[in-house]
């Protein structure tokens, strides 16, 4: 397998992972500078660079963790900047730049195709430009539909212009799994706990954004092909299963909690449990007060946040497919099988090794940074672990720790959001600079494990 480098000068050679990482970093820095401008704040004063950098990182990495309240602190200019950063972060800078090149009639070069392949987690270069066009078309269509539904629903509550902006903001924030809200006072969607329209529209947008663009495109083509790939089957089955299990668990545990669901009517309990099972899969909205949930529920949400969304989508986490490969690897080992078999297909050993690497890197990162934050912040273990996992999974849920973070804590969480968005393995490969193949083979020797 050849390793490709992008020539950006006589001495600078960048790999696709490096270009991907640097493009995200560049957008974050530009966004941070814009958010420091006095016009971006309702108070017409400059925002500290640390707070602006944290907010821009959260927006580009479609997370939703905020140190200042989005609805009351940022002016309309600031909110538009945030919305633009969320859209760029959800689609990916390279996707947008490639679309611009296509619209301008320019040829998409090989190095651009390689970066798109990396960004969209595609196995081969074939069809990546066609997929990019489909991704943009699908995004515009779904977000427009969601924005129209929400604007129509809020038409009587807000002036027409505000209703349209609110609908657009929430549609983009939900589909991109960002979790930014405009309700004010860090309330998220708790005001709409029993609202059927808001809950269903937002949750459907979250699910569509989380399953991945490739899956959506394949589902749209299904009437013509009558065939779904193994990847799509795994994503859909796992997504549905996690939502069902999550809904039942939250309903069972929180139904006796007077601070959340104990006094709510049963239809509202079911709706709230379903919505809260969807959002930890990297969306960040909440209709129930997170800090009031029981420890068992909070720890269960940590698990869901760690798993996250699906590849080539707008969410983070280790991804549903990685989780399934890990589980099936354990099953295959116990069964004495040499290879993982799913739906009469074998998973290549290289993918198994990649999945294990991603999981170990994620766990190591979460454990290490949880320990660091326990030393730097005035917080207990569960609250800190929840915050760190939420940042890594680009979720945006918090038990109230985010606004209280020290400067060091904000920098750590911002770095973690960035890592979660680009992927720990992608970041590690980018830092390593070169992927060198070792053609020298050594003799095998067994060691004792387990």
C-alpha positions as CSV (number, residue, x, y, z in Angstrom):
1,X,0.0,0.0,0.0
2,X,1.5,3.4,-1.0
3,X,1.6,6.3,1.3
4,X,0.6,9.6,-0.3
5,X,1.9,13.0,0.8
6,X,0.6,16.4,-0.3
7,X,3.4,18.8,-1.5
8,X,2.9,22.3,0.0
9,X,6.3,23.6,-0.8
10,X,9.8,22.4,-1.3
11,X,10.1,21.0,2.3
12,X,6.6,20.7,3.6
13,X,4.9,17.4,2.8
14,X,1.6,16.7,4.5
15,X,-0.4,13.4,4.7
16,X,-4.2,13.4,4.3
17,X,-4.7,13.0,8.1
18,X,-2.4,16.0,8.7
19,X,-4.3,18.1,6.2
20,X,-7.6,17.1,7.9
21,X,-6.3,18.0,11.3
22,X,-4.8,21.4,10.2
23,X,-8.0,22.3,8.3
24,X,-10.1,21.9,11.4
25,X,-7.5,23.8,13.5
26,X,-7.5,26.7,11.0
27,X,-11.3,27.0,11.0
28,X,-11.3,27.0,14.8
29,X,-8.7,29.8,15.0
30,X,-10.6,31.9,12.5
31,X,-13.9,31.4,14.4
32,X,-12.2,32.2,17.7
33,X,-10.9,35.5,16.4
34,X,-14.4,36.4,15.1
35,X,-15.9,35.6,18.5
36,X,-13.5,37.9,20.3
37,X,-14.9,40.9,18.4
38,X,-17.1,43.2,20.4
39,X,-19.9,42.9,17.8
40,X,-20.1,39.2,18.6
41,X,-21.2,39.8,22.2
42,X,-24.6,41.2,23.4
43,X,-22.5,43.3,25.9
44,X,-20.5,44.9,23.0
45,X,-17.3,44.0,24.6
46,X,-14.4,41.8,23.6
47,X,-14.6,38.2,24.7
48,X,-11.4,36.6,26.2
49,X,-9.5,34.6,23.7
50,X,-9.7,31.5,25.9
51,X,-13.5,31.6,26.0
52,X,-13.7,32.4,22.3
53,X,-11.3,29.5,21.5
54,X,-13.3,27.1,23.7
55,X,-16.6,28.1,22.1
56,X,-15.2,28.0,18.5
57,X,-13.7,24.5,19.2
58,X,-17.0,23.3,20.6
59,X,-18.9,24.6,17.5
60,X,-16.5,23.3,14.9
61,X,-16.2,20.0,16.7
62,X,-20.0,19.9,16.9
63,X,-20.0,19.3,20.7
64,X,-22.1,21.9,22.4
65,X,-20.2,22.4,25.7
66,X,-20.1,26.1,26.4
67,X,-18.6,28.4,29.1
68,X,-20.9,31.2,28.3
69,X,-24.7,31.0,27.6
70,X,-25.3,30.9,23.8
71,X,-28.8,32.4,24.0
72,X,-28.0,35.4,26.2
73,X,-24.3,36.1,25.8
74,X,-23.8,36.1,22.0
75,X,-25.3,38.7,19.7
76,X,-27.0,37.8,16.5
77,X,-23.7,38.2,14.7
78,X,-22.0,35.9,17.2
79,X,-24.8,33.3,16.8
80,X,-24.5,33.4,13.0
81,X,-20.7,32.9,13.4
82,X,-21.5,29.9,15.7
83,X,-24.0,28.5,13.2
84,X,-21.5,28.8,10.4
85,X,-18.8,27.0,12.4
86,X,-21.3,24.3,13.3
87,X,-22.1,23.8,9.6
88,X,-18.5,23.7,8.5
89,X,-17.6,21.4,11.4
90,X,-20.5,19.0,10.6
91,X,-19.8,18.8,6.9
92,X,-16.1,19.1,7.1
93,X,-13.9,21.9,5.7
94,X,-12.6,19.7,2.9
95,X,-16.2,18.8,1.8
96,X,-17.1,22.4,1.5
97,X,-13.9,23.4,-0.3
98,X,-14.3,20.5,-2.7
99,X,-17.9,21.7,-3.4
100,X,-16.6,25.2,-4.1
101,X,-14.1,23.8,-6.5
102,X,-16.8,21.9,-8.3
103,X,-19.1,24.9,-8.5
104,X,-16.2,27.0,-9.9
105,X,-15.6,24.3,-12.6
106,X,-12.2,23.3,-11.2
107,X,-10.9,19.8,-11.3
108,X,-10.7,17.9,-8.0
109,X,-7.1,16.8,-7.8
110,X,-5.9,13.6,-6.3
111,X,-4.6,15.1,-3.1
112,X,-8.1,16.6,-2.5
113,X,-9.7,13.2,-3.1
114,X,-7.3,11.6,-0.6
115,X,-8.3,14.1,2.1
116,X,-12.0,13.6,1.4
117,X,-11.5,9.9,1.6
118,X,-9.9,10.3,5.0
119,X,-12.6,12.8,6.2
120,X,-15.6,10.6,5.1
121,X,-13.9,7.4,6.2
122,X,-14.2,5.8,2.8
123,X,-12.4,2.6,1.9
124,X,-11.4,3.6,-1.6
125,X,-11.1,6.7,-3.7
126,X,-13.8,5.6,-6.1
127,X,-16.8,7.8,-6.1
128,X,-15.6,10.2,-3.3
129,X,-16.5,13.3,-5.4
130,X,-19.9,11.9,-6.2
131,X,-20.4,11.1,-2.5
132,X,-19.3,14.7,-1.6
133,X,-22.1,16.1,-3.9
134,X,-24.6,13.7,-2.4
135,X,-23.5,14.7,1.2
136,X,-24.1,18.4,0.5
137,X,-27.4,17.8,-1.2
138,X,-28.6,15.5,1.6
139,X,-27.5,18.0,4.3
140,X,-29.3,20.9,2.7
141,X,-32.5,18.9,2.1
142,X,-32.7,17.5,5.6
143,X,-31.8,20.7,7.4
144,X,-34.2,22.7,5.2
145,X,-37.0,20.2,6.1
146,X,-36.2,20.3,9.8
147,X,-35.9,24.1,9.8
148,X,-39.3,24.5,8.0
149,X,-41.0,22.2,10.5
150,X,-39.6,24.0,13.6
151,X,-40.2,27.5,12.1
152,X,-43.8,26.6,11.3
153,X,-44.3,25.3,14.8
154,X,-42.8,28.4,16.4
155,X,-44.4,30.9,14.1
156,X,-47.0,32.0,16.7
157,X,-44.4,32.1,19.5
158,X,-41.8,34.3,17.9
159,X,-41.8,37.1,15.3
160,X,-41.6,35.6,11.8
161,X,-37.9,36.5,11.3
162,X,-37.0,35.1,14.7
163,X,-39.0,31.9,14.1
164,X,-37.1,31.3,10.9
165,X,-33.7,31.8,12.5
166,X,-34.6,29.7,15.5
167,X,-35.8,26.9,13.2
168,X,-32.7,27.1,11.1
169,X,-30.4,27.3,14.1
170,X,-31.9,24.2,15.8
171,X,-32.1,22.2,12.6
172,X,-28.4,22.7,11.8
173,X,-27.4,22.2,15.4
174,X,-29.4,19.0,15.6
175,X,-28.4,17.5,12.3
176,X,-24.8,18.3,12.9
177,X,-25.1,16.8,16.4
178,X,-23.9,20.0,17.9
179,X,-26.3,20.5,20.7
180,X,-26.1,24.4,20.8
181,X,-29.4,26.0,21.9
182,X,-30.8,29.5,22.2
183,X,-33.2,29.0,25.2
184,X,-30.9,30.9,27.6
185,X,-29.6,30.2,31.1
186,X,-28.0,26.9,30.0
187,X,-31.6,25.4,29.9
188,X,-31.2,23.4,26.6
189,X,-34.6,22.0,25.7
190,X,-35.9,21.3,29.2
191,X,-38.7,23.8,28.5
192,X,-40.0,21.3,25.8
193,X,-39.8,18.2,27.9
194,X,-43.3,17.0,26.9
195,X,-43.5,18.7,23.5
196,X,-44.1,16.0,20.9
197,X,-43.2,18.1,17.8
198,X,-39.9,19.5,19.1
199,X,-38.8,16.2,20.6
200,X,-39.5,14.2,17.4
201,X,-38.1,16.7,14.9
202,X,-34.9,17.3,16.9
203,X,-34.4,13.6,17.6
204,X,-35.0,12.6,14.0
205,X,-32.4,15.2,12.8
206,X,-29.9,13.9,15.4
207,X,-30.4,10.3,14.3
208,X,-30.0,11.1,10.6
209,X,-26.9,13.1,11.3
210,X,-25.4,10.4,13.5
211,X,-25.9,7.4,11.2
212,X,-23.5,8.8,8.6
213,X,-23.8,10.3,5.1
214,X,-22.8,7.1,3.4
215,X,-25.7,5.2,5.1
216,X,-28.2,7.9,4.2
217,X,-27.1,7.9,0.5
218,X,-27.3,4.1,0.5
219,X,-30.8,4.1,2.0
220,X,-31.9,6.7,-0.7
221,X,-30.5,4.4,-3.4
222,X,-32.1,1.3,-1.9
223,X,-35.3,1.4,-4.1
224,X,-33.1,1.1,-7.1
225,X,-30.4,-1.3,-5.8
226,X,-32.4,-3.3,-3.3
227,X,-29.1,-3.9,-1.5
228,X,-27.6,-2.6,1.7
229,X,-24.0,-3.1,2.6
230,X,-22.8,-4.8,5.8
231,X,-21.7,-1.4,7.1
232,X,-25.3,0.0,6.7
233,X,-26.8,-3.1,8.4
234,X,-24.5,-2.8,11.4
235,X,-25.1,1.0,11.8
236,X,-28.9,0.7,11.6
237,X,-29.1,-2.4,13.8
238,X,-26.8,-0.9,16.4
239,X,-28.4,2.5,16.4
240,X,-31.9,1.1,16.9
241,X,-30.7,-1.3,19.6
242,X,-28.9,1.4,21.6
243,X,-31.9,3.7,21.4
244,X,-34.3,1.0,22.6
245,X,-32.0,-0.2,25.4
246,X,-31.2,3.4,26.4
247,X,-34.9,4.4,26.5
248,X,-35.9,1.4,28.6
249,X,-33.0,1.9,31.1
250,X,-33.7,5.6,31.5
251,X,-37.4,5.0,31.9
252,X,-36.8,2.3,34.5
253,X,-34.3,4.2,36.6
254,X,-35.7,7.8,36.4
255,X,-39.4,7.0,36.8
256,X,-38.8,6.9,40.5
257,X,-36.7,10.0,40.6
258,X,-38.8,13.0,41.8
259,X,-36.3,15.5,40.2
260,X,-36.9,14.1,36.7
261,X,-39.7,11.8,35.7
262,X,-41.5,10.6,38.9
263,X,-44.3,13.2,38.6
264,X,-44.6,13.3,34.8
265,X,-47.5,11.5,33.0
266,X,-46.6,8.3,31.3
267,X,-46.6,9.7,27.7
268,X,-44.1,12.3,28.8
269,X,-42.0,9.8,30.6
270,X,-41.8,7.7,27.4
271,X,-41.0,10.7,25.2
272,X,-38.4,12.1,27.6
273,X,-36.7,8.7,28.0
274,X,-36.6,8.2,24.2
275,X,-35.1,11.7,23.6
276,X,-32.6,11.3,26.4
277,X,-31.5,8.0,24.9
278,X,-30.9,9.6,21.5
279,X,-29.0,12.7,22.6
280,X,-26.0,11.0,24.4
281,X,-25.1,9.6,21.0
282,X,-23.2,12.9,20.5
283,X,-26.0,15.4,20.2
284,X,-25.9,17.2,23.5
285,X,-29.5,18.4,23.9
286,X,-31.4,17.5,27.0
287,X,-35.0,17.8,28.1
288,X,-34.3,16.4,31.6
289,X,-32.0,18.2,34.0
290,X,-28.8,16.2,33.7
291,X,-27.4,17.1,37.1
292,X,-30.6,15.8,38.8
293,X,-30.4,12.3,37.2
294,X,-29.4,9.3,39.3
295,X,-25.8,8.1,39.3
296,X,-26.7,4.9,37.5
297,X,-28.3,6.9,34.7
298,X,-25.4,9.2,34.5
299,X,-22.9,6.3,34.2
300,X,-25.1,4.7,31.6
301,X,-25.0,8.0,29.6
302,X,-21.2,7.9,29.9
303,X,-21.3,4.5,28.1
304,X,-23.5,5.8,25.4
305,X,-21.3,8.9,24.9
306,X,-18.2,6.7,24.7
307,X,-19.8,4.6,21.9
308,X,-21.0,7.7,20.0
309,X,-22.4,8.0,16.5
310,X,-21.4,6.2,13.3
311,X,-18.5,6.7,10.9
312,X,-18.8,9.5,8.2
313,X,-21.5,11.2,10.3
314,X,-21.5,14.4,12.3
315,X,-20.9,12.8,15.7
316,X,-17.9,11.6,17.7
317,X,-17.1,8.7,20.1
318,X,-15.4,5.5,19.1
319,X,-18.3,4.9,16.7
320,X,-21.0,2.2,16.6
321,X,-19.2,0.0,14.1
322,X,-16.0,0.0,16.2
323,X,-18.1,-1.0,19.2
324,X,-19.7,-3.9,17.3
325,X,-16.3,-5.1,16.0
326,X,-15.0,-5.1,19.6
327,X,-18.0,-7.0,20.9
328,X,-17.9,-9.5,18.1
329,X,-14.2,-10.0,18.6
330,X,-14.9,-11.1,22.2
331,X,-17.6,-13.4,21.0
332,X,-15.4,-14.9,18.3
333,X,-12.6,-15.4,20.8
334,X,-14.9,-17.2,23.3
335,X,-16.3,-19.3,20.4
336,X,-12.8,-20.3,19.3
337,X,-13.2,-18.7,15.9
338,X,-10.1,-17.2,14.2
339,X,-12.1,-14.5,12.4
340,X,-15.1,-12.2,13.2
341,X,-18.1,-13.2,11.2
342,X,-21.1,-10.9,10.8
343,X,-24.1,-11.6,8.5
344,X,-22.1,-14.3,6.6
345,X,-19.2,-11.9,6.1
346,X,-15.7,-12.0,7.6
347,X,-14.2,-8.8,9.0
348,X,-10.5,-8.2,7.9
349,X,-8.0,-8.6,10.8
350,X,-6.6,-5.1,10.0
351,X,-10.0,-3.6,10.8
352,X,-10.1,-5.5,14.1
353,X,-6.7,-4.2,15.0
354,X,-7.8,-0.7,14.1
355,X,-10.9,-0.9,16.2
356,X,-8.9,-2.1,19.2
357,X,-6.4,0.7,18.7
358,X,-9.2,3.3,18.6
359,X,-10.8,1.9,21.8
360,X,-7.5,1.7,23.7
361,X,-6.5,5.2,22.6
362,X,-9.9,6.6,23.7
363,X,-9.9,4.9,27.0
364,X,-6.3,5.9,27.7
365,X,-7.2,9.5,26.8
366,X,-10.3,9.6,29.0
367,X,-8.6,8.1,32.0
368,X,-5.6,10.3,31.8
369,X,-7.5,13.5,31.4
370,X,-10.0,12.6,34.0
371,X,-7.1,12.2,36.4
372,X,-5.6,15.6,35.4
373,X,-9.0,17.4,35.8
374,X,-9.5,15.8,39.2
375,X,-6.3,17.4,40.2
376,X,-6.9,20.8,38.6
377,X,-10.7,21.3,39.2
378,X,-12.9,21.2,42.2
379,X,-15.1,18.3,41.1
380,X,-16.0,14.7,42.0
381,X,-15.1,11.6,40.0
382,X,-18.5,11.1,38.2
383,X,-18.9,14.8,37.3
384,X,-15.4,14.9,35.9
385,X,-15.7,11.6,34.0
386,X,-19.0,12.7,32.6
387,X,-17.5,16.0,31.4
388,X,-14.4,14.3,29.8
389,X,-16.4,11.6,28.0
390,X,-18.9,14.2,26.8
391,X,-16.0,16.2,25.3
392,X,-14.3,13.2,23.7
393,X,-17.6,12.0,22.3
394,X,-18.4,15.5,21.0
395,X,-21.7,15.2,22.9
396,X,-22.1,18.4,24.8
397,X,-24.0,17.1,27.9
398,X,-22.7,18.4,31.2
399,X,-23.5,18.2,34.9
400,X,-22.7,21.9,35.2
401,X,-18.9,21.7,35.3
402,X,-18.1,23.4,32.0
403,X,-18.7,27.1,33.0
404,X,-16.7,26.5,36.2
405,X,-13.6,25.1,34.5
406,X,-10.3,26.8,35.1
407,X,-8.2,28.1,32.2
408,X,-6.2,24.8,32.2
409,X,-9.5,22.8,32.4
410,X,-10.9,24.7,29.4
411,X,-7.8,24.1,27.4
412,X,-7.9,20.4,28.2
413,X,-11.6,20.0,27.3
414,X,-11.1,22.0,24.1
415,X,-8.2,19.7,23.1
416,X,-10.3,16.7,23.9
417,X,-13.2,18.0,21.8
418,X,-10.8,18.4,18.9
419,X,-9.4,14.9,19.3
420,X,-12.9,13.5,19.5
421,X,-14.0,15.2,16.3
422,X,-11.0,14.3,14.1
423,X,-10.6,10.9,15.7
424,X,-7.9,9.8,18.1
425,X,-6.3,7.4,15.5
426,X,-6.3,10.1,12.8
427,X,-4.7,12.6,15.2
428,X,-2.1,10.1,16.3
429,X,-1.2,9.3,12.6
430,X,-1.1,13.0,11.8
431,X,1.3,13.6,14.7
432,X,3.4,10.7,13.7
433,X,3.8,12.5,10.3
434,X,4.7,9.4,8.3
435,X,3.3,5.9,7.9
436,X,6.3,3.8,7.2
437,X,6.0,0.2,6.2
438,X,8.3,-2.3,7.7
439,X,9.2,-4.9,5.2
440,X,11.4,-6.8,7.6
441,X,9.7,-9.8,9.2
442,X,10.6,-11.2,12.5
443,X,10.0,-14.8,13.9
444,X,6.8,-15.2,15.8
445,X,6.9,-16.1,19.5
446,X,3.9,-16.6,21.8
447,X,3.4,-14.9,25.1
448,X,0.9,-15.7,27.9
449,X,-2.1,-13.3,28.0
450,X,-5.4,-13.3,30.0
